[in-house]
Amino acid sequence: MLLLNMYDHKNILDYKISFIAGNEIWLVSQIMEMGSVESVLKSIAPKGFQDMNLVATILRETLQGLEYLHEQKQIHRLNFLLIHK
C-alpha cells in the first residue's frame, strides 16, 4: 500500500497513510472539500442537467487517472471526489 504515495498524477487522490485493521485496509487521504461528484451534481442540478460537456469532462479526467493506474499495474476502487481549485 505504500506504493500509492509514489504515484504522481493530477487525477489520483493522494494517500497520506494506509494501515490494516483486522481484515480491512484503511487509507487516509487528503480532504476533498467539495465531496463526491454525485453530491456536487445533485446540488447544482437536483432535477438533472443537460450539459453533456460536463459529463464528458468528468469521464475524461476519470479515465486518465484509471489509465495511469493501469499503466502502473495497480488495482483500484473508483470514487469520484472533487477539490476546489
Helices and strands as residue ranges (DSSP letters): G 2-6, E 15-21, E 24-29, E 35-36, H 37-44, H 52-71, E 81-82
